[in-house]
């Protein structure tokens, strides 16, 4: 279902943002250039990193936080690729299919009648095939 995929993707995206915010927060003052280290600045840094906006108002200043930022960028690229392919599969999934019979029905018509007989069949995995 499209809506389930969309909501699951959005939840996963924001969960990754929060997890990396916590990693930035654990890094201490080296993760943000701000004087006061708090979770809000770590969250802003994570959002800037995940969205690849990078306004420059908050940036990492330690090797640990640069490493966390690198891994968040890698996770972001993978996550966007996975979510894009999942949504594409939802749009490109075929809804109808044509099945051909493994049995042919032959019968002789009088010479004056010329027509093609088409038989419409319905089959479900749990029910036998029914043809008209």
C-alpha positions in Angstrom: 0.0 0.0 0.0 1.3 3.4 -1.0 0.4 5.3 2.2 2.0 2.6 4.4 5.2 2.9 2.4 5.1 6.6 2.6 4.5 6.8 6.3 7.1 4.0 7.0 9.7 5.9 5.0 9.0 9.2 6.7 9.2 7.5 10.1 12.5 5.8 9.2 13.9 9.1 7.9 13.1 11.0 11.1 14.3 8.1 13.3 17.7 8.2 11.5 17.8 12.0 12.1 17.1 11.5 15.9 19.6 8.7 16.2 22.4 10.8 14.7 21.3 13.7 16.8 21.9 11.6 19.8 25.3 10.6 18.5 26.2 14.3 17.9 24.9 15.1 21.4 27.1 12.4 23.0 30.1 14.0 21.2 29.9 17.0 23.5 31.0 20.5 22.6 33.1 19.3 19.6 30.0 18.6 17.6 28.6 22.1 17.4 30.4 25.4 17.1 27.9 27.0 19.6 28.9 28.0 23.1 26.1 26.1 24.8 26.0 22.4 24.0 22.4 21.1 23.9 20.3 18.6 22.1 18.6 21.2 20.0 21.9 22.2 18.4 22.7 18.6 17.8 19.3 18.1 16.2 19.8 21.1 14.0 23.2 19.8 12.9 21.6 16.4 12.1 18.8 17.9 10.1 21.3 20.1 8.2 23.5 17.0 7.5 20.6 14.8 6.5 19.0 17.4 4.2 22.4 18.3 2.8 21.5 22.0 3.3 24.5 23.0 5.4 23.7 26.6 6.2 27.0 27.0 8.1 25.4 28.2 11.3 26.1 24.8 13.0 29.1 22.6 12.0 31.2 19.9 13.7 34.6 20.9 15.2 36.0 17.5 16.3 37.2 14.4 14.5 34.5 12.3 16.2 31.7 14.5 15.0 33.2 14.7 11.5 33.1 10.9 11.5 29.5 10.9 12.7 28.6 13.3 9.9 30.4 11.1 7.3 28.4 8.1 8.4 25.2 10.1 8.5 25.8 11.2 4.9 26.4 7.5 3.8 23.2 6.5 5.7 21.3 9.4 4.0 22.4 8.3 0.5 21.4 4.7 1.2 18.1 5.6 2.8 17.1 8.0 0.0 17.9 5.3 -2.6 15.9 2.7 -0.7 12.9 4.9 -0.2 13.0 6.1 -3.8 13.0 2.6 -5.1 10.2 1.5 -2.7 8.0 4.4 -3.8 8.8 3.7 -7.5 7.8 0.1 -7.0 4.5 1.2 -5.6 3.8 3.3 -8.7 5.1 0.9 -11.3 3.4 -2.3 -9.9 1.0 -3.8 -12.4 -2.5 -4.2 -11.3 -3.9 -6.4 -14.1 -2.5 -9.4 -15.8 -3.4 -11.6 -18.7 -3.1 -15.3 -18.4 -3.2 -17.7 -21.3 -4.9 -21.1 -21.1 -2.8 -24.3 -21.2 -5.8 -26.0 -22.9 -7.2 -25.2 -26.3 -10.8 -25.8 -27.2 -11.4 -26.7 -30.8 -14.7 -27.3 -32.5 -15.9 -27.3 -36.1 -18.2 -24.6 -37.4 -20.5 -24.9 -40.5 -18.8 -23.5 -43.6 -21.1 -20.4 -43.8 -20.2 -19.1 -40.3 -16.9 -17.3 -39.8 -16.2 -15.8 -36.4 -13.7 -15.8 -33.6 -14.7 -17.1 -30.2 -13.0 -15.4 -27.2 -13.4 -16.9 -23.8 -13.0 -14.6 -20.7 -11.6 -16.5 -17.7 -11.3 -15.5 -14.1 -8.9 -17.2 -11.8 -7.8 -16.6 -8.2 -5.2 -18.6 -6.3 -7.7 -20.0 -4.0 -10.4 -20.9 -6.6 -10.4 -22.9 -9.7 -10.4 -21.2 -13.1 -13.9 -20.3 -14.4 -14.4 -19.5 -18.1 -17.4 -18.2 -20.0 
